[in-house]
């Protein structure tokens, strides 16, 4: 009875979590007696109001506590509904008002079985329900040789079966690696199912015999069935067949787009021509609401499309990509950059911007497959927004951010904002997820500043009557002791790290203070060490051991993804500030350039202020220090990883990229397009995604794209959209508030 008591208490609290008319259950046998709890539970499970049958009382006459008569009256309302639906016999309102434990448990079990059978469909009794659950568990675990599901009891005793089920749903987010401890396995599986899919923790992970109570197991496993995404094999075969059959057409479309030199910094007409070509493909392939939008002023047009007429009752997924190409002229190509050529026995297409153009076609072709191959309407609204962005267009408040924000403005005539945004990002997180299809939920920001230390102050007197010699003398007026500007600057640079540990020492410039759900999400990447990361970044093999930062409680990947870092790019004495070469005095002005990566979502203006305060505090007495922003700074993004949408995306990618594999990752470097979309849509869950193809030569000579990767990406997106049935259209996710994960600004980062 102890396990059943816990089960029904947790089940009731989970179902009534959003109601404020009943308090949380602490003692199910006592709390159910007044009738209010049962009334609320039936409303939540049925999705109907019981008000037509009567309203329950919260207090007796004159505000006095309810009497037993009041309790029975309240319970009688619920029993009128029960008699019309569940057909429970042998239990009455008086039995519940008296707190009879066995009858209360029997009533709750009958209610759970009735509504669970109704939710799962095609079931009319508890025996059929158990058979359906058993079959589902067997299907989910069939690829695991060490898991054999014979029943809903001792087959789960080691916890491995729960791990196998979660691994089957999303092998990227939940690798199959159960340990020897059953309770550890239970706690990890129950926690993951709760945090990622919303499965209530009805079982006690600390109870190694939690599997022994059949009612608890049936209830918990039925909740898993209802909340976990469907199996990949449930997809319509016609969907994948259509994509395979139209691969030659897709390749021809890619060839045509790659032949157009859509370089936004050089050829506006070519960009417009490329936009029209994309729109023509969209129209031919059956997409709806195709539109080429020329924004006010200069700049390449945007291309828009959707899957069908907008349905406000469905959630919306927005795909964003960039059809612009970096200017290939600085590089020496084997052939013409805009004369596409198949290489590697026809498996790759070489052309400038090939990866970006493939990223444009992937969501387009996925929607085309859904529209033309599957007769039923997609379970979500799907929209496409394509930009052709010059570097300045992606700055804060730049052209792309403004256009996206205005299109989905909530306070005007704009469309309702999407619920999720997927931003094509070739090479996403290549250093930490090399060779994989990566889904990126965060990227670091960046700032670059020039720091100048001067040991003399220029004269502000603009008296033109002074002689040139007088002006020269005044310009080198000593403001303090005779200092060597180089040594002064080195002292300032050294202050950025703690002298005893060499850890970062900039108060206010912080990273994640403790491990959290975001660091946990990249645990499958943390095995990478510094030497491997250097190879991933294409650094030459070092002749000696790498000079890396001191050991930390954080892995190298965690430091790269979630913590600030500082590099001194330039340290030099400015030539034009030197005194006469024969002078005994040292140089009077020295400059260094500092580049800092910032933790995801950490504001770049706050970072510059923190650097300025730290550097000014370290400057020698009477020297003058100036900290000036060299280029515009950027704030990275950090998106919630809770949505089922993300799990379904990584699961689809793992299925469609069996050779490459898929990874959930955070990007060590700034991702301009994804960050711009995240800023424009702050309440939208924005993710960057793309293949980290180390053979692509992105943005360099002889760039190419794998045609197999393009097909797999199309299948991933089609699989994702088709499998989004049941996704909530009301729950919203978006950027994570930095205050949730960062310590106070007074604390030094380490």
C-alpha positions in Angstrom: 0.0 0.0 0.0 2.9 2.4 0.6 3.9 2.4 -3.1 0.4 2.8 -4.2 -0.1 5.7 -1.8 3.0 7.4 -3.2 1.8 6.6 -6.8 -1.6 8.2 -6.4 -0.3 11.2 -4.5 2.3 11.9 -7.2 -0.1 11.3 -10.0 -2.7 13.6 -8.5 -0.2 16.4 -7.8 1.2 16.1 -11.4 -2.3 16.4 -12.9 -3.4 19.3 -10.7 -0.1 21.2 -10.8 -1.6 24.1 -12.8 -4.7 24.5 -10.6 -4.9 26.9 -7.8 -8.3 25.9 -6.4 -6.9 22.8 -4.6 -3.7 22.6 -2.5 -1.0 20.0 -3.2 -1.7 16.6 -1.9 0.2 15.6 1.2 -2.0 12.7 2.4 -4.2 11.2 -0.4 -6.4 9.4 2.1 -7.2 12.5 4.0 -7.1 15.1 1.2 -9.6 13.3 -1.0 -12.4 13.1 1.7 -13.9 16.6 1.2 -14.6 16.0 -2.5 -12.8 19.0 -4.0 -9.7 17.0 -5.0 -11.7 14.3 -6.8 -13.8 17.0 -8.6 -10.7 18.8 -9.8 -8.9 15.6 -10.8 -11.9 14.4 -13.0 -12.0 17.8 -14.7 -8.3 17.6 -15.6 -8.4 14.0 -16.8 -11.6 14.4 -18.8 -10.9 17.9 -20.1 -14.5 18.8 -19.3 -16.1 21.0 -16.7 -18.2 19.3 -14.0 -20.1 22.5 -13.3 -23.3 21.3 -15.1 -23.5 18.5 -12.6 -23.0 20.9 -9.6 -20.4 23.0 -7.8 -18.4 21.9 -4.9 -18.2 23.8 -1.6 -14.9 25.0 -0.2 -16.3 26.1 3.1 -19.4 25.4 5.2 -22.1 27.8 6.3 -20.7 31.0 7.8 -17.2 30.2 6.7 -17.1 27.2 9.0 -15.2 24.0 8.1 -17.0 21.5 5.9 -18.9 18.8 7.7 -19.2 15.1 6.6 -22.5 16.0 5.0 -20.8 18.6 2.9 -18.1 16.1 2.0 -20.6 13.6 0.8 -22.5 16.3 -1.1 -19.3 17.4 -2.9 -18.3 13.8 -3.7 -21.8 13.0 -5.0 -21.2 15.5 -7.9 -18.1 13.5 -8.9 -19.9 10.2 -8.6 -22.6 11.4 -10.9 -20.0 11.9 -13.5 -18.2 8.6 -12.6 -21.5 6.6 -13.1 -21.9 8.1 -16.5 -18.4 7.2 -17.7 -16.2 4.8 -15.8 -19.0 2.5 -14.6 -17.4 1.9 -11.2 -19.5 -0.2 -8.8 -19.2 -1.1 -5.1 -17.8 2.3 -4.1 -19.9 5.3 -3.0 -19.4 8.9 -1.8 -19.7 7.8 1.8 -16.8 5.4 1.5 -14.5 8.1 0.3 -15.8 10.6 2.9 -14.9 8.1 5.6 -11.4 7.8 4.3 -11.5 4.0 3.6 -7.9 3.4 2.2 -8.6 0.3 0.1 -11.7 1.8 -1.5 -9.9 5.1 -2.2 -7.1 3.3 -3.9 -9.5 1.1 -5.9 -11.4 4.2 -7.0 -8.3 6.1 -8.1 -6.9 3.0 -9.9 -10.2 2.5 -11.8 -10.2 6.2 -12.8 -6.6 6.0 -14.1 -7.2 2.9 -16.1 -10.4 4.4 -17.7 -8.8 7.6 -18.8 -5.4 6.0 -19.8 -7.3 3.5 -22.0 -9.2 6.4 -23.5 -6.1 8.4 -24.2 -4.2 5.5 -25.8 -7.2 4.4 -27.8 -8.6 1.0 -28.8 -8.6 -0.4 -25.2 -11.6 -1.4 -23.2 -10.1 -3.1 -20.0 -6.9 -3.2 -17.9 -5.8 -6.5 -19.5 -5.8 -4.9 -23.0 -4.0 -1.8 -21.5 -1.2 -3.9 -20.1 -0.8 -5.8 -23.4 -0.5 -2.5 -25.3 2.1 -1.1 -22.9 4.1 -4.4 -23.0 4.1 -4.3 -26.8 5.2 -0.7 -26.8 8.1 -1.4 -24.4 9.3 -4.4 -26.5 9.3 -2.3 -29.6 11.3 0.5 -27.9 13.9 -1.9 -26.5 14.3 -4.5 -29.3 17.7 -3.3 -30.4 19.2 -3.7 -26.9 20.6 -7.3 -26.4 20.8 -6.9 -22.6 17.1 -6.0 -22.3 14.3 -8.5 -22.6 10.8 -7.3 -21.8 8.7 -10.3 -20.8 6.4 -8.5 -18.4 5.8 -5.2 -16.7 7.5 -6.3 -13.5 11.0 -7.9 -13.0 12.0 -7.1 -16.7 12.5 -3.6 -15.3 14.3 -4.5 -12.1 17.7 -3.3 -13.1 16.6 0.0 -14.6 18.2 -0.9 -18.0 14.8 -1.1 -19.7 14.0 2.6 -18.8 17.4 3.6 -20.2 16.8 1.6 -23.4 13.4 3.3 -24.0 14.9 6.8 -23.5 17.9 6.0 -25.7 15.5 4.7 -28.5 13.7 8.1 -28.4 16.8 10.2 -28.6 20.2 8.4 -28.7 22.0 11.7 -28.9 20.6 13.3 -25.8 20.5 10.0 -23.8 23.3 7.6 -24.7 22.6 4.0 -23.6 25.0 3.6 -20.7 23.3 2.1 -17.6 25.4 1.4 -14.5 25.4 -1.5 -12.1 23.2 0.3 -9.5 19.5 -0.1 -10.1 18.6 2.9 -8.0 21.1 5.1 -9.9 19.6 3.9 -13.2 16.1 4.6 -11.9 16.9 8.1 -10.7 18.7 9.1 -13.9 16.0 7.7 -16.2 13.1 9.1 -14.2 14.8 12.5 -14.0 15.5 12.6 -17.7 12.0 11.6 -18.6 10.6 14.3 -16.3 12.9 17.2 -17.4 12.9 16.5 -21.1 9.4 15.0 -21.8 7.3 16.1 -18.8 6.7 12.5 -17.6 5.7 12.9 -13.9 8.0 11.1 -11.5 5.4 8.7 -10.2 8.0 6.1 -9.1 10.6 6.5 -6.3 14.1 6.2 -7.8 15.5 5.4 -4.4 13.3 2.3 -4.1 15.1 -0.5 -5.7 11.9 -2.6 -5.7 9.7 0.1 -7.3 9.1 -2.3 -10.2 7.2 -4.7 -7.9 3.9 -2.8 -7.8 2.0 -3.5 -11.0 -0.3 -0.5 -10.7 2.6 1.9 -10.3 4.4 0.4 -13.3 1.3 0.4 -15.6 0.6 4.0 -14.6 4.1 5.3 -15.1 4.7 3.4 -18.4 1.4 4.7 -19.8 2.5 8.2 -19.0 5.7 7.5 -20.9 3.7 6.2 -23.9 1.6 9.3 -24.0 4.4 11.8 -23.7 7.4 10.3 -25.6 7.7 11.1 -29.3 6.6 8.4 -31.8 8.9 5.9 -33.3 10.8 6.9 -36.5 9.4 3.8 -38.3 5.9 5.3 -37.9 6.7 7.8 -40.6 4.9 7.6 -43.9 7.1 5.6 -46.3 5.9 7.8 -49.1 7.6 10.8 -47.5 11.1 9.3 -47.7 10.5 7.7 -51.1 9.5 11.1 -52.5 12.8 12.6 -51.3 14.8 9.8 -52.8 13.0 9.9 -56.1 13.5 13.7 -56.4 17.2 13.6 -55.5 18.3 14.3 -59.1 15.9 17.3 -59.3 17.3 18.6 -56.0 20.9 18.3 -57.3 20.0 20.2 -60.5 18.4 22.9 -58.4 21.5 23.2 -56.2 23.6 23.4 -59.4 21.4 26.2 -60.7 21.6 28.2 -57.5 25.3 27.8 -57.1 25.9 29.2 -60.6 24.4 32.6 -59.5 27.1 34.8 -57.8 24.9 36.1 -55.0 27.6 38.0 -53.2 25.8 40.7 -51.2 28.8 43.0 -50.9 29.5 42.9 -54.6 26.6 42.1 -56.9 23.1 43.3 -55.9 21.5 42.2 -59.2 22.8 38.7 -58.9 21.4 38.5 -55.4 18.0 39.6 -56.7 18.3 37.0 -59.5 19.0 34.3 -57.0 16.0 35.3 -54.9 13.7 35.0 -57.9 15.3 31.6 -58.8 14.6 30.3 -55.3 11.0 31.6 -55.4 10.5 29.8 -58.7 11.6 26.5 -57.2 9.3 27.0 -54.2 6.3 27.7 -56.5 7.1 24.7 -58.7 7.4 22.4 -55.6 4.0 23.4 -54.2 4.9 25.7 -51.4 2.3 28.4 -50.4 2.5 32.1 -49.9 5.8 32.4 -51.9 7.0 36.0 -51.8 10.2 38.0 -52.7 10.4 41.0 -50.4 12.7 43.9 -51.2 13.3 45.8 -47.9 13.5 49.6 -47.7 16.8 51.0 -48.8 19.7 49.0 -50.1 20.2 45.3 -49.6 19.3 42.0 -51.2 15.7 40.8 -51.0 14.2 38.3 -48.6 12.4 35.2 -49.8 9.4 33.9 -47.8 7.2 30.8 -48.1 5.1 28.5 -46.0 3.7 24.9 -46.1 0.0 25.8 -46.2 -2.6 28.3 -45.0 -1.8 29.5 -41.5 -3.7 27.7 -38.7 -3.6 29.6 -35.4 -4.4 26.4 -33.4 -1.1 24.8 -34.5 2.4 25.6 -33.4 4.7 27.2 -35.9 8.2 26.2 -37.0 10.4 28.8 -38.8 13.3 27.7 -41.0 15.9 30.4 -41.6 18.8 30.3 -44.1 21.2 32.6 -46.0 21.5 32.4 -49.7 24.3 34.9 -49.8 27.9 33.9 -50.6 31.2 35.2 -49.3 33.3 37.0 -51.9 35.5 34.2 -53.3 38.0 36.5 -55.0 40.6 36.5 -52.3 41.1 32.7 -52.8 42.7 30.8 -55.6 40.2 28.2 -56.9 40.9 25.2 -59.0 38.1 26.3 -61.4 35.6 29.1 -61.5 33.9 29.6 -58.1 30.5 29.9 -59.8 30.8 27.1 -62.3 29.5 24.2 -60.1 31.4 20.9 -60.6 30.8 17.5 -59.2 33.9 16.0 -57.5 34.8 12.8 -55.6 33.1 10.5 -58.0 30.0 12.7 -58.1 29.4 12.7 -54.3 30.2 16.3 -53.8 29.4 19.6 -55.5 32.1 22.2 -55.6 31.1 25.9 -55.8 31.4 29.1 -53.8 28.6 29.1 -51.2 27.7 25.5 -51.9 26.9 24.7 -48.3 24.7 27.8 -47.9 22.8 27.1 -51.0 22.3 23.5 -49.8 21.0 24.9 -46.5 18.4 27.0 -48.5 17.2 23.9 -50.4 16.9 21.5 -47.4 13.8 23.0 -45.6 12.3 23.9 -49.0 12.5 20.3 -50.2 11.4 18.9 -46.9 8.2 21.0 -47.1 7.7 20.0 -50.7 7.9 16.3 -49.7 5.3 16.9 -46.9 3.0 18.8 -49.3 3.2 16.5 -52.3 3.9 13.1 -50.8 1.7 13.0 -47.7 -2.0 13.7 -48.2 -2.7 14.8 -44.7 -1.9 18.3 -43.5 1.4 18.7 -41.6 0.8 18.8 -37.8 2.5 22.3 -37.5 2.7 25.5 -39.5 6.0 25.6 -41.3 7.5 28.8 -42.6 10.7 29.7 -44.5 12.6 32.9 -44.3 15.7 33.4 -46.5 18.1 36.3 -46.3 21.1 37.4 -48.3 23.2 39.0 -45.6 26.3 41.1 -45.8 28.3 41.2 -42.6 26.8 44.5 -41.5 23.3 43.1 -42.0 23.9 40.7 -39.1 25.0 43.3 -36.5 22.9 44.2 -33.6 19.9 46.1 -34.9 21.0 45.2 -38.4 18.9 44.6 -41.5 18.2 40.9 -40.8 17.2 41.5 -37.2 14.9 44.4 -38.1 13.2 42.5 -40.9 12.5 39.4 -38.8 11.3 41.4 -35.8 9.0 43.5 -38.0 7.5 40.5 -39.7 6.6 38.8 -36.4 5.8 42.0 -34.4 3.4 41.2 -31.6 2.2 44.8 -31.3 1.3 45.5 -34.9 0.0 43.8 -38.0 2.8 41.2 -38.1 2.3 37.5 -38.1 2.2 35.7 -34.7 5.7 34.7 -33.7 6.7 31.1 -34.4 7.2 28.8 -31.5 10.6 27.4 -32.8 13.2 28.6 -35.2 15.8 26.5 -36.9 18.7 28.5 -38.5 20.9 26.8 -41.1 24.5 27.1 -40.0 27.1 25.2 -42.1 29.9 23.9 -39.9 28.0 24.5 -36.7 30.2 23.7 -33.7 32.8 21.9 -35.9 35.5 22.1 -33.3 33.5 20.2 -30.6 31.3 18.0 -32.9 33.5 17.4 -35.9 31.9 15.5 -38.8 28.4 15.4 -37.2 25.1 16.9 -37.8 25.0 19.4 -34.9 22.0 21.0 -33.3 23.3 24.1 -31.4 21.4 25.6 -28.5 24.0 28.2 -27.5 26.9 30.2 -28.8 29.4 32.5 -27.1 29.5 36.2 -27.8 32.6 38.2 -28.5 34.2 41.7 -28.1 37.4 43.1 -29.4 39.0 46.2 -27.9 42.2 48.3 -28.3 44.0 49.1 -25.0 46.4 52.0 -25.1 48.7 52.9 -22.2 50.4 56.3 -22.4 53.0 57.7 -20.0 52.6 61.3 -21.2 49.4 63.3 -21.9 48.8 65.4 -25.0 48.2 69.1 -24.5 44.6 70.1 -25.2 45.6 73.8 -25.8 44.9 74.7 -29.5 46.7 78.0 -29.5 47.9 78.2 -33.1 50.3 81.0 -32.1 52.7 78.6 -30.4 55.8 77.5 -32.3 56.0 74.0 -33.5 58.8 73.3 -31.0 56.5 74.5 -28.2 53.7 72.2 -29.4 56.1 69.2 -29.6 57.3 69.9 -26.1 53.8 70.2 -24.7 52.7 67.0 -26.5 55.2 65.1 -24.4 54.4 66.6 -21.1 55.2 63.9 -18.5 52.2 63.1 -16.3 54.0 61.0 -13.7 57.2 59.1 -13.2 59.1 58.1 -16.2 57.5 54.9 -17.2 58.2 52.4 -20.0 54.9 52.2 -21.9 55.7 48.6 -23.0 56.3 47.4 -19.4 53.2 49.3 -18.3 51.1 47.6 -20.9 52.5 44.2 -20.0 51.6 44.8 -16.4 48.1 45.6 -17.5 47.9 42.5 -19.7 49.2 40.3 -16.8 46.4 41.6 -14.6 43.9 39.7 -16.7 44.9 36.4 -15.0 45.5 35.4 -11.4 49.3 35.1 -10.8 49.1 32.0 -8.7 46.7 29.9 -10.9 46.7 31.7 -14.3 42.9 31.6 -14.2 40.9 34.5 -15.6 40.8 37.4 -13.2 38.3 39.9 -14.6 35.6 40.7 -12.0 32.2 40.8 -13.6 33.2 38.7 -16.6 31.7 35.4 -15.7 30.7 32.0 -17.0 28.5 29.2 -15.6 29.2 29.0 -11.8 28.2 25.3 -11.5 27.3 22.4 -13.7 23.6 22.6 -14.8 21.2 21.3 -17.4 23.1 23.0 -20.2 26.5 21.5 -19.4 24.8 18.1 -18.9 23.4 18.4 -22.4 26.9 18.2 -23.9 28.3 15.4 -21.8 28.6 13.3 -25.0 31.2 15.8 -26.2 33.3 16.3 -23.1 35.7 13.4 -23.8 37.5 15.7 -26.3 40.9 16.9 -25.1 42.9 19.9 -26.1 45.1 18.1 -28.7 42.0 16.7 -30.5 40.3 20.1 -30.4 43.4 21.6 -32.0 43.3 19.0 -34.8 39.6 19.7 -35.3 40.3 23.4 -35.7 43.0 22.5 -38.4 45.9 23.6 -36.3 49.3 22.0 -37.3 50.5 19.3 -35.1 52.6 20.9 -32.3 56.2 19.8 -32.2 56.0 19.8 -28.4 53.3 19.5 -25.8 50.5 22.1 -26.1 50.5 25.1 -23.8 47.0 24.9 -22.3 45.3 26.5 -19.4 45.7 24.9 -16.0 43.4 22.1 -14.9 39.9 23.0 -13.9 36.8 21.3 -12.6 35.4 22.0 -16.1 36.2 19.8 -19.1 37.9 21.5 -22.1 34.6 21.4 -24.1 32.7 23.0 -21.2 35.2 25.8 -20.9 35.1 26.4 -24.6 31.3 26.5 -24.8 30.2 28.1 -21.5 33.0 30.3 -20.1 34.7 33.5 -21.2 38.2 33.5 -22.6 40.7 36.2 -23.5 43.4 36.4 -26.1 45.9 39.2 -26.7 46.0 39.5 -30.4 48.5 42.3 -30.7 51.1 43.9 -28.3 53.2 46.6 -29.8 54.7 50.0 -29.3 53.0 52.4 -31.7 55.7 53.7 -34.1 54.1 57.2 -34.4 54.3 57.8 -30.7 58.0 57.2 -30.2 60.2 60.2 -29.2 63.5 61.0 -30.9 65.5 57.7 -31.3 68.5 59.4 -29.5 66.3 60.3 -26.5 67.1 58.4 -23.3 63.4 58.3 -22.5 61.4 55.1 -23.2 58.4 54.9 -25.5 55.4 57.0 -24.4 52.5 55.0 -25.8 51.9 51.3 -26.3 48.8 49.4 -27.5 47.4 45.9 -27.4 44.3 44.4 -29.0 42.3 42.1 -26.8 39.8 39.6 -28.1 37.3 38.0 -25.6 34.9 35.2 -26.1 31.9 35.7 -23.8 29.7 33.1 -22.1 26.4 32.5 -24.0 23.9 35.3 -23.5 26.3 37.4 -21.5 25.8 41.0 -22.6 28.7 42.4 -24.6 28.4 45.9 -23.2 28.7 44.5 -19.7 31.8 42.6 -20.8 33.4 45.8 -22.2 32.7 47.6 -19.0 34.1 44.8 -16.9 37.3 44.8 -19.0 37.6 48.5 -18.8 37.3 48.5 -15.0 39.8 45.7 -14.6 42.4 47.2 -17.0 42.1 50.7 -15.5 42.6 49.3 -12.0 45.8 47.6 -13.1 47.4 50.6 -14.8 50.6 52.0 -13.2 50.2 55.1 -11.1 50.0 58.3 -13.2 49.8 56.5 -16.5 46.8 57.0 -18.8 44.8 54.1 -20.2 42.2 54.1 -22.9 40.0 51.1 -23.8 38.2 51.5 -27.1 35.9 49.1 -28.9 37.7 48.0 -32.1 34.7 46.4 -33.9 31.1 46.1 -32.8 30.6 43.5 -30.0 28.2 40.6 -30.1 26.1 38.9 -27.5 25.7 35.2 -27.9 22.5 33.3 -27.4 21.3 30.6 -25.0 18.1 28.7 -25.7 16.1 26.5 -23.4 16.7 22.8 -24.0 13.4 21.6 -22.4 11.1 21.6 -25.4 10.0 18.2 -26.8 10.7 19.9 -30.2 14.5 19.7 -29.5 14.4 16.1 -28.5 12.4 15.2 -31.7 14.9 17.1 -33.8 18.0 15.4 -32.4 16.2 12.0 -32.6 15.3 12.6 -36.3 18.9 13.7 -37.0 20.3 10.6 -35.4 18.0 8.4 -37.5 18.8 10.2 -40.8 22.6 10.5 -40.3 23.5 7.0 -39.3 27.1 7.2 -40.5 28.0 10.8 -39.4 25.9 10.7 -36.2 24.2 13.6 -34.6 25.1 15.8 -31.6 23.5 18.3 -29.3 26.1 21.0 -28.8 27.0 24.6 -27.9 29.2 26.6 -30.2 32.5 28.0 -28.9 32.3 30.8 -31.5 29.8 33.4 -32.3 27.1 32.4 -34.9 25.9 35.6 -36.5 22.7 34.6 -38.3 21.3 32.4 -35.4 22.1 35.2 -32.9 20.3 37.8 -35.1 17.2 35.6 -35.2 17.4 35.0 -31.5 17.5 38.7 -30.8 14.7 39.4 -33.2 12.5 36.7 -31.6 13.4 36.7 -27.9 10.5 34.5 -26.9 11.2 31.9 -29.6 13.3 28.8 -29.1 16.0 29.3 -31.6 18.5 26.6 -32.6 21.3 26.6 -35.1 21.9 23.4 -37.1 24.1 22.0 -39.8 26.7 19.5 -40.8 30.1 20.0 -39.3 31.8 18.8 -42.5 35.5 19.0 -42.2 36.0 18.5 -45.9 33.8 21.4 -47.0 36.4 24.2 -47.0 33.7 26.6 -45.9 34.3 30.2 -47.1 37.6 29.2 -48.7 38.9 28.0 -52.1 37.2 24.9 -53.6 34.3 24.9 -51.1 32.1 21.9 -51.6 29.1 20.2 -50.1 28.2 16.5 -49.8 25.1 15.6 -51.8 24.4 12.8 -49.4 24.4 15.2 -46.5 21.9 17.4 -48.3 19.5 14.4 -48.8 20.0 13.4 -45.2 19.2 17.0 -44.0 16.1 17.1 -46.1 15.0 13.8 -44.6 15.8 15.0 -41.1 13.6 18.1 -41.5 10.7 16.1 -43.1 11.0 13.5 -40.3 10.9 16.2 -37.7 7.9 18.0 -39.0 5.9 14.9 -39.7 6.7 13.7 -36.1 5.5 16.9 -34.4 2.0 15.7 -33.7 0.7 16.7 -30.3 3.2 19.5 -29.9 1.8 22.3 -27.7 0.8 25.5 -29.4 0.6 27.4 -26.1 3.8 26.6 -24.3 6.5 29.0 -25.2 10.3 28.8 -24.8 13.0 31.2 -25.8 16.2 32.8 -24.7 17.3 31.9 -21.2 17.6 34.7 -18.7 21.3 35.1 -18.0 20.5 35.6 -14.3 19.4 32.0 -14.2 22.9 30.7 -14.8 25.5 33.4 -14.0 26.8 34.4 -10.6 26.8 38.0 -9.4 28.9 40.5 -11.3 31.2 41.0 -8.3 32.4 37.4 -8.5 35.5 36.8 -10.6 35.2 34.2 -13.3 37.3 31.1 -12.9 
